[in-house]
Amino acid sequence: MQNNLHIEINIREQTLKLFNGDDLVKQYPVSTARNGPGELMDSECTPRGSHIISEKIGAGYAPNTVFVSRDPAGELYTPDLCTQFPDRDWILTRILWLSGTEPGCNQGGNVDSHDRYIYIHGSPDDVEMGKPGSRGCVRMRNEDVMELFDQVGEGTPVYISEK
């Protein structure tokens, strides 16, 4: 891991870009909130502004490991499991838990990204990337989130914007 790494998420473009300094390392398609951008608790919107990765969860678990409340549920995602639990918001494979760094914008009170459980996380393979669809988090393909997870550390800056 390198100390110059940072992430930029563009809600309009539905992309996540990993940079090392000014150099683009990799770009990934993502899916942000179907409700659009916003910071309020229970809004199911993707929060904007400066964040950091506060916790990395899921190292070493198999792709498609199902997480519930950030703990492995002892299941691997399958279409049959989806049919059995159609209303679950599937959080799979790896979790990068974000904390806002801007008091009153995405940190503290009813706008706190960490308290809102905003993650970058893996999703079922049939979840479409490149268009909004999440409940506030940033969804990625499983292979992409595993690759990103292995490159970044806790404290890595993450900036989320509409532009």
LINVENMO-V418025 format. One record per pair of residues at least 6 apart in sequence whose ideal C-beta (glycine too) atoms are under 6 Angstrom apart, sorted by the first residue. I is the first residue (numbers start at 0). GAP is how many residues later the second one is. Records with the same first field share a line. If there is no record, write none. Layout:
I->GAP, GAP
This chain:
0->152
1->18
3->16, 17
4->15, 147, 151
5->13, 151
6->11, 151
7->9, 151
8->7, 129, 151
10->21, 26, 151
11->150
13->16, 116
14->12
15->12, 14
16->7, 10
17->7, 8
27->112, 116
28->100, 101
29->108, 110
30->98, 102, 103, 108
31->14, 100, 106
32->11, 12, 13, 99, 101, 103
33->98, 99
34->9, 10
35->9
36->8, 9, 11, 125
37->7
38->8, 67, 72
39->70
40->69, 75
43->91, 92
44->91
45->90
46->59, 66, 71
47->112
48->53, 56, 57
49->51, 52, 109
50->47, 49, 62, 107
51->47, 49, 103, 105
52->43, 101, 103
53->43, 45
54->42
55->40, 98
56->13, 38
57->36, 37
60->11
62->30, 79
63->12, 13, 28
64->7, 28
65->7, 9, 11
66->24
76->15, 47
88->46
89->34
90->30
91->30
92->29, 49, 52
93->28, 51, 52, 55
94->24, 26
95->24
96->22
97->15, 20, 60
98->15
99->6, 7, 13
105->7
117->18, 19
118->18
119->18
120->16
121->20, 23
122->16
